[in-house]
Amino acid sequence: MSTGWSSAEDRPTRLVLLRHGQTPLSVERRFAGRGDFPLTDHGHSQAAAAARRLAAWPIEAVVSSPLRRARDTAAHAAKELGLPVEIDEGFVETDFGAWEGMTFAEARALAPEGVDRWLADPETAPPGGESFADAAARVVAARDALVERYAGRTVLVVTHVTPIKVVVQQAMLAPLTALYRMFLDTACLTEVDCYADGPMVVRSLNDTAHLDGTPGQRA
């Protein structure tokens, strides 16, 4: 008796979501949206560690946000897997507008009421930026297109905090405010299965086993 799925149509599409490695802004906990920041040396080490772990996984495609920190992280995994990197604009980070590069404290000092509104309402955007609601709509469209394109296969998606949280939030049927209640380390892995008939299942969240013993893994 077979214990596997009978065809690609019966298998879920598995999204292996990898957050990019450490950057100078993540070390200082600054808003990092559309700015094209590089990885730190430690970020490259994190990306390499993730890539070594993923080398034995049955990944059939590598998709990346267009931003440098994601592309450079994806390059490590693509080399280990022997796959090209496909760029998908839909998985880019939220645009934090005028708050880009600021710490939370700096943004609050500049616009305390605006930050409070942003924290209370996913429909509220930073000045000149993108709301979480708009970012979620973009990510959902990108996810749906990806699932259709790679039905029944395992895809590595190298992206950012907001897109990963949105995929998890959607899978859990949680309100959009759930984005405020998740934490993701740099270079962490999250797995979500997407079934053809609609349901999604979260298999893991913020998995950093490949970073165990690596100094500064949470920066």
FENPEZI-V144748 format. One record per backbone hydrogen bond with DSSP energy under -0.5 kcal/mol. NH is the residue of the N-H (numbers start at 1). CO is the residue of the C=O. Records with the same first field share a line. If there is no record, write none. Layout:
NH = CO ; CO
//
This chain:
10 = 7
11 = 7
13 = 194
14 = 12 ; 153
15 = 13 ; 192
16 = 14 ; 155
17 = 15 ; 190
18 = 16 ; 157
19 = 17 ; 188
20 = 159
21 = 69
24 = 38
27 = 23
28 = 24
29 = 26
30 = 25
31 = 102
37 = 35
40 = 22
44 = 40
45 = 41
46 = 42
47 = 43
48 = 44
49 = 45
50 = 46
51 = 47
52 = 48
53 = 49
54 = 50
55 = 51
56 = 53
57 = 54
59 = 57
60 = 154
61 = 154
62 = 84
63 = 156
64 = 86
65 = 158
69 = 37
70 = 67
71 = 67
72 = 68
73 = 69
74 = 70
75 = 71
76 = 72
77 = 73
78 = 74
79 = 75
80 = 76
81 = 77
82 = 78
83 = 78
86 = 62 ; 84
87 = 85
88 = 64
91 = 88
92 = 89
96 = 94
98 = 127
99 = 96
100 = 97
101 = 31
102 = 99
104 = 29
107 = 103
108 = 104
109 = 105
110 = 106
111 = 107
115 = 111
116 = 112
117 = 113
118 = 114
119 = 115
120 = 116
121 = 117
124 = 121
129 = 126
130 = 95
132 = 122 ; 124
133 = 122
135 = 131
136 = 132
137 = 133
138 = 134
139 = 135
140 = 136
141 = 137
142 = 138
143 = 139
144 = 140
145 = 141
146 = 142
147 = 143
148 = 144
149 = 145
150 = 146
151 = 148
153 = 150
155 = 14 ; 153
156 = 61
157 = 16 ; 155
158 = 63 ; 156
159 = 18 ; 157
164 = 160
165 = 161
166 = 162
167 = 163
168 = 164
169 = 165
170 = 166
171 = 167
172 = 168
173 = 170
174 = 169
178 = 175
179 = 176
180 = 177
181 = 178
182 = 179
187 = 20
188 = 185
189 = 207
190 = 17
191 = 204
192 = 15
193 = 201
194 = 13
195 = 193 ; 199
198 = 195
201 = 193
203 = 191 ; 201
204 = 191
207 = 189
208 = 206
211 = 208
212 = 209
214 = 211
215 = 213
217 = 214
219 = 216
//
